[in-house]
């Protein structure tokens, strides 16, 4: 058993180091790159079983989308009559923490506006902070096989070597179209994620599940943005009745004026081992293992777009899941230094400052959860 707080802190921090030494490597923060897709057996043994990410080059160059989506002509024509779900926020940060007058911070979800695809694409192009909104096509309800079914043949229906290794087909396939302002905050998913970039680049920060205490997971009141077409303004409204969402508190890219404050609030993140960094370019696939924490930013192509497809495969709820839940249940003394008023809690009776057994509880109305 772990002893007093000091011993507990040392043992947990030793785990961060040992996880890297034994499995992930300590000499660099780069993700292992494969020059071509692995065999199913290699993928299963070296990466899935080890819960270890990898980046696969030259993985999707055979997709028709590689050439067909190089301009907007094909997309606008094929999806001319499609209605898609466009997510709107004032900052580009959907499903993320935001300030609220009634709470220091809340968990804010985007305003979702159904609209014809050509208009949605125009809105993405015109998104900037001066226009007071950022548009991102990021519906996570298997949207590529529903809203975007007309272009389904442009990409593979599943990643063959991954499906064989995992013993199943993907539960959901999602399309993402945005610009440089769209950003995804730190979170984890209970899926094996194959993330394929078609246009532009995606920049990931990754931390293994063993680093859970470094994420300062707290309960935040849930809220939604509401966008008025008449005024062009957003309102951020808390859900009623109040619902709390456990979410990662760390922003890995604080502004210059807030950097010292953020570093002092979250020392386990900023003073601990550096996250793994990986940029996924067009034609590449990132294998993002289940329960890995990830933060995502993006750079557009020459046309101002980033486009990606991701395949969510069910994870195995095996012994590693039991280990993770046990680790998450242990309190790390330094991870509880935030005051309750800092967490955005409206009341202490149901708002815990401790880690929750599952942070992947934010589901959209179609039942598939989380981001990227």
C-alpha positions as CSV (number, residue, x, y, z in Angstrom):
1,X,0.0,0.0,0.0
2,X,1.1,3.6,-0.6
3,X,2.1,5.4,2.5
4,X,1.8,9.1,3.5
5,X,1.2,11.8,1.0
6,X,4.9,12.3,0.3
7,X,5.4,8.6,-0.5
8,X,2.2,8.5,-2.6
9,X,3.4,11.5,-4.6
10,X,6.8,9.9,-5.2
11,X,5.4,6.6,-6.3
12,X,3.0,8.1,-8.8
13,X,5.6,10.4,-10.3
14,X,8.0,7.4,-10.5
15,X,5.2,5.7,-12.6
16,X,5.4,8.5,-15.2
17,X,9.1,7.8,-15.6
18,X,8.9,4.1,-15.7
19,X,6.1,4.0,-18.3
20,X,8.3,6.0,-20.6
21,X,11.4,3.9,-19.8
22,X,9.7,0.5,-20.3
23,X,7.4,1.3,-23.3
24,X,7.5,4.7,-24.7
25,X,11.1,5.8,-24.7
26,X,12.8,8.6,-22.8
27,X,15.2,10.1,-25.3
28,X,12.7,12.0,-27.4
29,X,9.1,13.2,-27.3
30,X,8.5,12.2,-30.9
31,X,6.0,9.5,-31.9
32,X,7.4,6.5,-33.7
33,X,7.0,6.8,-37.5
34,X,6.4,3.9,-39.8
35,X,7.3,4.4,-43.5
36,X,4.2,2.4,-44.7
37,X,1.2,0.7,-43.1
38,X,2.1,-2.2,-40.8
39,X,0.8,-5.7,-41.1
40,X,-2.1,-6.4,-38.8
41,X,0.1,-8.6,-36.6
42,X,2.8,-5.9,-36.3
43,X,0.2,-3.3,-35.5
44,X,-1.5,-5.5,-32.8
45,X,1.8,-6.6,-31.1
46,X,3.8,-3.4,-31.2
47,X,1.2,-0.7,-30.8
48,X,-2.3,-1.8,-29.8
49,X,-1.2,-4.3,-27.1
50,X,1.4,-1.8,-25.9
51,X,-1.1,1.1,-25.9
52,X,1.5,3.0,-27.9
53,X,0.9,5.6,-30.6
54,X,2.5,5.6,-34.0
55,X,2.4,7.7,-37.2
56,X,2.1,6.0,-40.5
57,X,3.4,7.7,-43.6
58,X,2.0,7.1,-47.1
59,X,-1.1,5.6,-45.6
60,X,-3.9,7.1,-47.7
61,X,-2.2,8.3,-50.9
62,X,-4.4,5.7,-52.8
63,X,-7.6,7.3,-51.6
64,X,-9.6,9.2,-54.3
65,X,-10.0,12.0,-51.7
66,X,-6.3,12.8,-52.0
67,X,-6.9,14.3,-55.4
68,X,-10.7,14.9,-55.5
69,X,-10.5,17.1,-52.3
70,X,-7.5,19.2,-53.4
71,X,-10.0,21.8,-54.5
72,X,-13.6,22.5,-53.4
73,X,-15.2,21.8,-56.8
74,X,-15.9,18.1,-56.2
75,X,-17.0,18.6,-52.5
76,X,-19.4,21.4,-53.4
77,X,-20.9,19.4,-56.3
78,X,-21.2,16.1,-54.5
79,X,-22.6,17.7,-51.3
80,X,-24.7,20.4,-53.0
81,X,-27.9,19.0,-51.5
82,X,-26.5,17.7,-48.2
83,X,-27.4,19.3,-44.8
84,X,-24.5,19.2,-42.4
85,X,-24.0,20.2,-38.7
86,X,-21.8,23.2,-38.3
87,X,-20.4,24.0,-34.9
88,X,-20.0,27.7,-34.0
89,X,-18.1,29.2,-31.1
90,X,-16.7,32.7,-30.5
91,X,-13.1,31.5,-30.1
92,X,-12.7,28.1,-32.0
93,X,-12.6,26.2,-28.8
94,X,-15.6,23.8,-28.6
95,X,-16.1,21.3,-25.8
96,X,-13.6,23.3,-23.7
97,X,-13.5,25.3,-20.5
98,X,-14.7,28.9,-20.7
99,X,-15.4,31.7,-18.2
100,X,-19.0,32.3,-17.1
101,X,-20.5,35.1,-14.9
102,X,-22.1,32.5,-12.6
103,X,-19.0,30.3,-12.3
104,X,-15.3,30.8,-12.6
105,X,-15.3,28.3,-15.4
106,X,-17.8,26.0,-17.2
107,X,-17.6,23.3,-19.8
108,X,-18.9,25.0,-22.9
109,X,-20.3,23.1,-25.9
110,X,-20.7,24.7,-29.3
111,X,-23.8,26.1,-31.0
112,X,-24.8,23.5,-33.7
113,X,-26.4,25.0,-36.8
114,X,-27.7,22.6,-39.5
115,X,-27.1,24.2,-43.0
116,X,-26.4,23.2,-46.6
117,X,-22.8,22.1,-47.1
118,X,-21.9,24.9,-49.5
119,X,-22.9,27.5,-47.0
120,X,-21.2,25.6,-44.2
121,X,-17.9,25.6,-46.2
122,X,-18.3,29.4,-46.8
123,X,-18.8,30.0,-43.1
124,X,-15.6,28.0,-42.3
125,X,-13.6,30.1,-44.9
126,X,-15.0,33.4,-43.5
127,X,-14.3,32.4,-39.8
128,X,-12.1,34.7,-37.9
129,X,-12.1,36.5,-34.6
130,X,-13.1,39.7,-36.3
131,X,-16.3,38.1,-37.6
132,X,-17.0,37.1,-34.0
133,X,-17.5,33.4,-34.8
134,X,-15.4,30.4,-35.7
135,X,-17.1,27.6,-37.7
136,X,-15.9,24.0,-37.5
137,X,-17.5,20.9,-39.1
138,X,-16.9,18.5,-36.3
139,X,-20.1,16.5,-35.7
140,X,-19.1,13.3,-34.0
141,X,-22.0,11.0,-34.6
142,X,-20.6,8.8,-37.4
143,X,-21.3,11.8,-39.6
144,X,-19.1,10.7,-42.6
145,X,-21.4,7.8,-43.1
146,X,-24.6,9.9,-42.7
147,X,-24.3,13.6,-43.4
148,X,-21.4,13.2,-45.9
149,X,-22.6,9.8,-47.4
150,X,-22.4,11.3,-50.9
151,X,-18.6,11.4,-50.7
152,X,-18.2,8.1,-48.8
153,X,-16.6,6.4,-51.7
154,X,-13.7,8.9,-51.7
155,X,-12.2,7.3,-48.6
156,X,-11.9,3.7,-47.4
157,X,-14.9,2.6,-45.3
158,X,-12.4,1.3,-42.7
159,X,-8.6,0.9,-42.3
160,X,-8.2,-2.7,-43.3
161,X,-5.0,-3.6,-41.4
162,X,-6.4,-2.0,-38.3
163,X,-9.8,-3.7,-38.6
164,X,-8.1,-7.1,-38.9
165,X,-5.8,-6.4,-35.9
166,X,-8.7,-5.1,-33.7
167,X,-11.2,-7.8,-34.8
168,X,-14.0,-5.4,-35.7
169,X,-15.1,-2.6,-38.0
170,X,-15.2,1.0,-36.8
171,X,-18.1,2.1,-34.7
172,X,-18.0,5.6,-36.1
173,X,-16.3,7.4,-38.9
174,X,-16.2,11.2,-38.7
175,X,-15.3,14.1,-41.0
176,X,-13.6,17.2,-39.7
177,X,-13.3,20.5,-41.7
178,X,-12.0,23.6,-40.1
179,X,-9.3,26.4,-40.3
180,X,-6.4,27.4,-38.1
181,X,-8.6,28.8,-35.3
182,X,-10.2,25.5,-34.4
183,X,-8.6,23.9,-31.3
184,X,-9.4,20.8,-29.3
185,X,-8.7,20.9,-25.5
186,X,-7.0,18.0,-23.6
187,X,-9.3,15.0,-23.2
188,X,-9.3,11.2,-23.7
189,X,-11.5,8.8,-25.5
190,X,-12.5,5.2,-24.9
191,X,-11.8,4.3,-28.5
192,X,-8.9,3.2,-30.6
193,X,-8.5,6.1,-33.0
194,X,-7.1,6.0,-36.5
195,X,-6.8,9.7,-37.5
196,X,-6.2,10.4,-41.2
197,X,-5.4,13.9,-42.5
198,X,-6.5,14.7,-46.1
199,X,-5.7,18.4,-46.3
200,X,-3.6,20.7,-44.1
201,X,-1.9,19.5,-40.9
202,X,-3.0,18.5,-37.4
203,X,-0.7,19.1,-34.4
204,X,-1.2,16.8,-31.5
205,X,0.1,16.8,-27.9
206,X,-0.1,13.4,-26.3
207,X,0.2,12.0,-22.8
208,X,-0.2,8.4,-21.8
209,X,-3.0,7.3,-19.4
210,X,-0.5,6.9,-16.6
211,X,-0.2,10.7,-16.5
212,X,-3.8,11.2,-15.5
213,X,-3.0,13.2,-12.4
214,X,-1.1,15.8,-14.5
215,X,-4.4,16.7,-16.2
216,X,-6.1,18.2,-13.1
217,X,-9.5,16.7,-13.9
218,X,-12.2,18.6,-12.2
219,X,-16.0,18.8,-12.4
220,X,-17.3,21.8,-14.3
221,X,-20.9,22.9,-14.8
222,X,-22.1,22.2,-18.4
223,X,-23.1,25.1,-20.6
224,X,-23.9,25.7,-24.3
225,X,-23.2,28.5,-26.7
226,X,-26.3,30.0,-28.4
227,X,-25.6,32.1,-31.5
228,X,-28.0,34.8,-32.7
229,X,-28.0,35.3,-36.5
230,X,-29.8,38.7,-36.0
231,X,-27.2,40.2,-33.6
232,X,-24.2,38.1,-34.5
233,X,-23.6,37.6,-30.8
234,X,-23.1,34.5,-28.6
235,X,-24.8,33.7,-25.2
236,X,-23.3,31.1,-23.0
237,X,-26.0,29.5,-20.9
238,X,-25.6,27.0,-18.1
239,X,-27.7,23.9,-18.3
240,X,-30.8,23.8,-16.1
241,X,-30.9,21.6,-14.1
242,X,-27.2,21.8,-13.4
243,X,-25.0,19.0,-14.8
244,X,-21.3,18.6,-14.1
245,X,-18.7,17.4,-16.5
246,X,-15.3,16.1,-15.4
247,X,-12.7,17.7,-17.7
248,X,-9.0,18.4,-18.0
249,X,-8.1,21.8,-16.5
250,X,-4.8,22.3,-18.3
251,X,-4.3,24.7,-21.2
252,X,-0.8,23.7,-22.6
253,X,-0.5,27.0,-24.5
254,X,-1.3,29.8,-22.0
255,X,-1.0,33.3,-23.2
256,X,2.2,35.2,-22.3
257,X,0.5,37.2,-19.6
258,X,-1.1,34.1,-18.0
259,X,1.8,31.7,-18.3
260,X,3.3,32.1,-14.9
261,X,-0.1,31.8,-13.2
262,X,-1.0,28.7,-15.2
263,X,2.4,27.1,-14.5
264,X,2.0,27.7,-10.8
265,X,-1.6,26.3,-10.8
266,X,-0.7,23.1,-12.7
267,X,2.9,22.2,-11.8
268,X,2.4,18.5,-12.4
269,X,1.8,19.2,-16.1
270,X,4.4,22.0,-16.7
271,X,7.2,20.6,-14.5
272,X,6.6,16.9,-15.4
273,X,7.8,14.9,-18.5
274,X,7.1,16.7,-21.8
275,X,4.2,15.5,-23.8
276,X,4.8,13.6,-27.0
277,X,4.4,15.9,-30.0
278,X,3.3,14.8,-33.5
279,X,2.3,16.7,-36.6
280,X,0.0,14.6,-39.0
281,X,0.3,15.8,-42.6
282,X,-1.9,15.0,-45.6
283,X,-1.6,11.3,-46.5
284,X,-0.6,10.2,-43.0
285,X,-2.5,8.4,-40.3
286,X,-2.0,8.7,-36.5
287,X,-2.8,5.8,-34.4
288,X,-4.0,7.4,-31.1
289,X,-4.5,4.6,-28.5
290,X,-7.5,4.4,-26.3
291,X,-7.4,6.5,-23.1
292,X,-4.4,8.7,-24.2
293,X,-4.9,12.4,-23.4
294,X,-4.6,14.6,-26.5
295,X,-4.8,18.2,-27.4
296,X,-5.1,19.3,-31.1
297,X,-4.4,22.4,-33.1
298,X,-4.2,22.7,-36.9
299,X,-2.7,24.4,-39.8
300,X,-4.6,24.9,-43.1
301,X,-3.6,24.1,-46.6
302,X,-3.1,26.7,-49.3
303,X,-6.9,27.1,-49.6
304,X,-7.3,27.8,-45.9
305,X,-8.8,24.4,-44.9
306,X,-7.9,21.4,-42.8
307,X,-9.8,18.2,-43.6
308,X,-9.5,14.9,-41.7
309,X,-11.3,11.6,-41.3
310,X,-11.1,9.6,-38.1
311,X,-12.1,6.0,-37.4
312,X,-13.3,5.1,-33.9
313,X,-12.9,1.5,-33.0
314,X,-14.2,0.1,-29.8
315,X,-11.5,-0.4,-27.2
316,X,-11.2,-3.6,-25.2
317,X,-12.2,-3.0,-21.6
318,X,-9.5,-5.4,-20.3
319,X,-7.0,-5.3,-17.5
320,X,-5.4,-2.0,-18.6
321,X,-8.8,-0.3,-18.1
322,X,-8.9,-1.8,-14.6
323,X,-5.4,-0.5,-13.9
324,X,-6.3,2.9,-15.2
325,X,-9.4,3.2,-13.0
326,X,-7.4,2.1,-10.0
327,X,-4.7,4.7,-10.7
328,X,-7.2,7.4,-11.2
329,X,-8.9,6.6,-7.9
330,X,-5.6,7.4,-6.0
331,X,-5.3,11.0,-4.9
332,X,-2.1,12.8,-5.8
333,X,-1.6,15.5,-3.2
334,X,-0.3,18.2,-5.7
335,X,-3.3,17.7,-8.0
336,X,-5.7,19.0,-5.4
337,X,-4.1,22.4,-4.9
338,X,-6.8,24.2,-6.9
339,X,-9.4,26.0,-4.8
340,X,-13.0,25.0,-5.4
341,X,-13.9,28.5,-6.6
342,X,-11.2,28.1,-9.3
343,X,-12.9,25.0,-10.7
344,X,-16.1,26.7,-11.5
345,X,-18.2,24.7,-9.1
346,X,-21.6,26.1,-8.2
347,X,-22.0,24.0,-5.1
348,X,-19.8,21.7,-3.1
349,X,-22.4,19.1,-2.5
350,X,-22.1,17.5,-5.9
351,X,-18.9,19.1,-7.2
352,X,-15.8,17.1,-6.4
353,X,-12.3,18.4,-6.8
354,X,-11.0,14.9,-7.3
355,X,-10.5,12.8,-10.4
356,X,-13.5,11.0,-11.8
357,X,-13.7,7.4,-13.0
358,X,-14.5,8.5,-16.5
359,X,-14.0,11.9,-18.2
360,X,-15.4,10.7,-21.5
361,X,-19.0,11.4,-20.6
362,X,-19.9,14.3,-22.8
363,X,-22.1,12.8,-25.5
364,X,-23.8,14.6,-28.4
365,X,-27.5,14.0,-29.0
366,X,-26.7,11.0,-31.2
367,X,-24.7,9.3,-28.5
368,X,-21.1,9.4,-29.7
369,X,-18.8,11.4,-27.5
370,X,-15.9,13.7,-27.3
371,X,-13.6,15.2,-29.9
372,X,-10.9,14.2,-32.4
